[in-house]
């Protein structure tokens, strides 16, 4: 059986920060990710621009530079690769943590790699930094599981000349609708509220509102999708039910933490907010020896923790683990 002092599930910016802070304190850690390093950032739209400045994305005291005021996806991916190289972090990519058994000081971390091989690791402590991007909020309607329904918008080119529906009214939905329209798709935007979200970035909002006003993008506000069919989509609107031609659906309805996975590991939650109970001074969960980092700490309030503040969780957790191991 392989061994490490700390096993970290997740190699996003917060997971990397945990690994770095532990290494600074002389504690060996192994990071596991079911995808590539910073997999959630890799899944962002190809042309995404971060709504923040480079220094707020920095970890490990390594400066981040960007060509413009705000970094883009490619610059962030390059930066986090460089940080991982600089600290020589051990990252087991394409290796899923299926479960963690045992107890504080003697955990067994059960993993499965991309070849389907099951590999167990012995660890004294475990950190969950798995984010929330892997669990889309489902619509729970007929046809949602058709192959043409997509929860992650990457780029617009493959949808040129097709009828594409975008479900949602926040920033990601607005960007997807605009890029698809610019690329030559016939776009329909459907949002259950009477107006688009206030969270849409200020430089995006006038553009999407003008496209809707001019009917260049068909908009159904205060509306909801009743059913997704192989060649169409059924929409309940204030004026009645509409069935529109459809080839692809982007369900940009947000994401949530994998609370089922956490609960299976003895993590307890506040019943209303779904925030996991943690010691605020250490971020240790109700199950001793298991720590939570990043957006997991916020429960369903995923808009409270971002890279900008989640990156500091690594220092909090590393301090707590070092203090306990050095007793």
C-alpha positions in Angstrom: 0.0 0.0 0.0 1.2 3.5 -0.9 1.7 6.0 2.0 1.6 9.7 2.5 1.0 12.0 5.5 -1.9 13.9 3.9 -4.1 13.0 1.0 -5.8 15.8 -0.8 -8.8 15.1 -3.0 -8.8 17.9 -5.7 -6.1 19.7 -7.5 -7.8 23.0 -8.2 -6.2 26.3 -6.9 -7.4 25.6 -3.4 -6.1 22.0 -3.4 -2.8 23.2 -4.8 -2.6 25.9 -2.1 -3.1 23.1 0.6 -0.3 21.1 -0.9 2.0 24.0 -1.1 1.4 25.1 2.5 1.9 21.6 3.8 5.1 21.3 1.9 6.4 24.5 3.3 5.9 22.9 6.8 7.7 19.8 5.8 4.6 17.6 5.5 4.4 15.4 2.5 1.1 15.3 0.6 -0.3 13.7 -2.5 -3.1 15.4 -4.5 -5.6 13.3 -6.4 -7.9 14.6 -9.2 -10.4 12.7 -11.3 -9.3 15.0 -14.2 -6.3 17.1 -15.0 -4.6 19.6 -12.7 -7.0 22.5 -12.1 -9.6 20.5 -14.0 -12.5 22.9 -13.3 -10.6 25.8 -14.8 -9.8 23.7 -17.8 -13.6 23.2 -18.2 -14.2 26.9 -18.3 -15.1 28.5 -21.7 -12.0 28.7 -24.0 -12.3 32.5 -24.3 -13.1 33.2 -20.6 -11.8 36.3 -18.9 -11.6 36.3 -15.1 -13.4 39.0 -13.4 -10.5 39.7 -11.1 -6.9 40.9 -11.2 -3.9 38.5 -11.4 -2.6 39.0 -7.8 -5.9 37.8 -6.4 -5.4 34.4 -8.1 -1.9 33.9 -6.8 -0.9 31.0 -4.5 2.4 30.0 -3.0 3.9 33.5 -3.1 4.4 33.0 -6.9 3.5 36.2 -8.9 1.0 35.9 -11.7 1.3 38.0 -14.8 -1.3 38.7 -17.5 -1.1 40.5 -20.8 -4.1 42.6 -19.9 -5.7 43.9 -16.6 -7.6 40.7 -16.2 -6.2 37.2 -16.9 -7.7 34.8 -19.3 -8.2 31.1 -19.0 -5.0 30.1 -20.8 -2.9 32.4 -18.6 -4.4 30.9 -15.5 -3.8 27.3 -16.6 -0.2 28.1 -17.4 0.3 29.8 -14.1 -1.0 27.0 -12.0 1.1 24.5 -13.9 4.1 26.6 -13.2 3.3 26.8 -9.5 2.8 23.0 -9.3 6.2 22.5 -11.0 7.9 25.1 -8.8 6.9 23.3 -5.6 7.3 19.8 -7.1 3.8 18.8 -6.0 2.9 15.2 -6.4 -0.3 15.2 -8.3 -2.0 11.9 -9.3 -4.1 13.2 -12.3 -7.0 11.2 -13.7 -7.3 9.4 -10.4 -10.6 9.5 -8.6 -10.9 9.3 -4.8 -13.8 6.8 -4.6 -13.9 6.7 -0.8 -12.0 7.2 2.4 -12.2 4.6 5.2 -10.5 4.3 8.6 -10.1 7.0 11.2 -8.0 10.0 12.1 -4.3 9.1 11.9 -5.0 5.9 10.0 -7.1 6.6 6.9 -7.2 4.4 3.8 -7.8 6.5 0.7 -9.3 4.3 -2.0 -8.6 5.6 -5.5 -9.1 4.4 -9.1 -6.9 5.6 -12.0 -7.8 6.2 -15.6 -7.0 2.5 -16.5 -9.5 1.3 -13.9 -6.8 0.1 -11.5 -7.7 0.4 -7.8 -4.9 1.8 -5.7 -5.1 2.3 -1.9 -3.2 4.9 0.0 -2.5 5.1 3.7 -2.7 8.7 5.1 -2.8 10.3 8.5 -5.0 13.2 7.4 -7.3 13.9 4.5 -8.4 17.1 2.8 -11.4 17.4 0.6 -11.0 20.3 -1.9 -13.2 19.0 -4.7 -15.1 22.2 -5.5 -18.6 22.1 -6.9 -18.2 22.3 -10.7 -18.8 18.5 -11.2 -22.4 18.5 -10.1 -24.7 20.6 -12.3 -28.1 21.6 -11.0 -30.6 19.5 -12.9 -33.9 20.7 -14.3 -35.7 17.4 -13.5 -37.6 17.4 -16.8 -38.2 14.8 -19.5 -35.4 14.6 -22.0 -32.8 16.2 -19.8 -30.5 13.2 -20.2 -30.5 13.3 -24.0 -27.0 13.4 -25.5 -27.7 16.9 -26.9 -28.1 18.5 -23.5 -24.8 20.0 -22.2 -24.0 21.5 -18.8 -20.6 23.0 -19.7 -20.1 25.6 -22.4 -16.7 25.4 -23.9 -16.8 27.1 -27.3 -19.2 28.0 -30.0 -17.8 26.7 -33.3 -19.4 23.2 -33.3 -22.9 24.7 -33.2 -22.6 26.9 -36.3 -25.8 26.8 -38.3 -27.8 24.9 -35.6 -30.8 25.7 -33.4 -29.3 26.1 -29.9 -31.2 26.8 -26.7 -29.5 28.3 -23.7 -31.3 27.8 -20.4 -30.3 30.4 -17.7 -30.1 34.1 -17.1 -26.7 34.6 -15.4 -23.3 35.5 -16.7 -22.4 32.1 -18.1 -25.7 31.9 -20.0 -25.3 35.4 -21.4 -21.8 34.7 -22.6 -22.7 31.4 -24.1 -25.7 32.9 -25.9 -23.7 35.7 -27.3 -20.7 33.6 -28.5 -23.1 31.1 -30.1 -24.9 33.9 -31.9 -21.7 35.5 -33.1 -20.6 32.2 -34.5 -23.7 31.7 -36.5 -26.0 29.6 -34.4 -29.7 30.3 -34.1 -30.0 31.0 -30.4 -32.9 30.9 -28.0 -32.4 32.1 -24.4 -34.8 30.8 -21.8 -34.9 32.2 -18.2 -37.4 31.5 -15.5 -37.2 35.1 -14.0 -38.8 38.2 -15.6 -35.4 39.8 -16.2 -31.8 38.7 -16.5 -29.6 38.4 -13.4 -27.9 41.4 -11.9 -24.7 39.2 -11.7 -24.1 39.6 -15.4 -20.9 41.5 -15.9 -21.3 45.2 -16.8 -19.6 44.8 -20.2 -21.8 41.8 -21.1 -25.2 43.0 -20.1 -25.8 45.8 -22.8 -24.8 43.4 -25.5 -27.1 40.5 -24.5 -30.0 42.9 -23.8 -29.6 44.5 -27.3 -29.5 41.2 -29.0 -32.7 40.2 -27.2 -34.4 43.6 -27.9 -33.6 43.3 -31.6 -34.8 39.7 -31.7 -31.4 38.6 -33.0 -31.5 36.2 -30.1 -34.9 34.8 -29.3 -35.7 35.4 -25.7 -38.3 33.8 -23.4 -38.2 35.4 -20.0 -40.4 34.4 -17.1 -40.5 31.1 -18.8 -39.4 27.5 -18.2 -38.6 24.4 -20.2 -41.2 21.7 -19.9 -39.6 19.0 -22.0 -36.6 18.4 -24.2 -37.3 16.3 -27.3 -34.8 14.9 -29.8 -35.6 17.6 -32.4 -37.3 20.3 -30.4 -37.8 21.9 -27.0 -41.1 22.7 -25.2 -41.3 26.0 -23.4 -43.9 27.2 -21.0 -44.2 31.0 -21.5 -46.6 33.7 -20.2 -48.3 33.6 -23.6 -48.7 29.8 -23.6 -46.7 26.7 -24.5 -44.2 26.9 -27.4 -42.4 24.1 -29.2 -39.3 25.3 -31.0 -36.9 23.5 -33.3 -33.8 22.5 -31.4 -30.5 20.7 -32.0 -28.6 21.4 -28.8 -29.3 22.6 -25.3 -26.9 24.4 -23.0 -28.4 24.1 -19.5 -26.4 26.8 -17.7 -28.3 26.3 -14.4 -25.3 26.4 -12.0 -23.6 23.7 -10.0 -23.5 22.4 -6.5 -21.1 20.6 -4.1 -21.3 16.8 -4.0 -23.0 16.6 -0.7 -23.8 12.9 -1.1 -20.1 12.1 -1.3 -19.4 14.2 1.8 -22.3 12.8 3.8 -21.1 9.3 3.0 -17.9 10.2 4.8 -19.5 11.4 8.0 -19.6 15.1 7.1 -22.6 16.7 8.8 -24.5 19.7 7.4 -26.7 22.5 8.5 -30.1 21.4 7.3 -31.1 24.8 5.8 -27.9 26.2 4.3 -26.3 22.8 3.6 -23.1 24.2 5.0 -20.9 21.4 6.5 -20.1 21.9 10.1 -16.4 22.7 10.4 -14.2 24.2 13.1 -13.7 27.8 11.8 -10.2 27.9 13.3 -9.0 24.7 11.6 -11.6 23.8 8.9 -11.7 20.3 10.3 -15.1 18.7 9.7 -17.3 16.8 12.1 -15.3 13.7 11.2 -12.0 14.0 12.9 -9.0 14.1 10.6 -10.9 15.2 7.5 -10.7 18.9 6.5 -12.7 20.8 4.0 -11.2 23.5 1.8 -12.6 26.0 -0.8 -16.2 26.3 -1.8 -17.2 23.1 0.0 -17.2 25.2 3.2 -20.0 27.4 1.8 -22.5 24.6 1.2 -25.1 25.7 -1.3 -23.9 29.3 -1.1 -21.3 28.8 -3.8 -21.2 32.5 -4.5 -19.4 33.2 -1.2 -16.1 31.5 -1.8 -14.0 31.9 -4.9 -10.3 31.3 -5.7 -9.6 34.8 -4.3 -10.6 33.8 -0.7 -10.5 30.0 -0.9 -6.8 30.0 -1.6 -6.2 31.0 2.0 -7.8 27.8 3.4 -4.5 26.0 2.6 -2.7 28.0 5.2 -5.4 27.5 7.9 -5.5 23.7 7.4 -1.7 23.3 7.1 -1.2 25.2 10.4 -3.7 23.0 12.1 -2.3 19.8 10.8 1.3 20.8 11.6 0.4 21.8 15.1 -1.3 18.4 15.7 1.5 16.3 14.1 4.2 18.1 16.0 2.6 17.6 19.4 
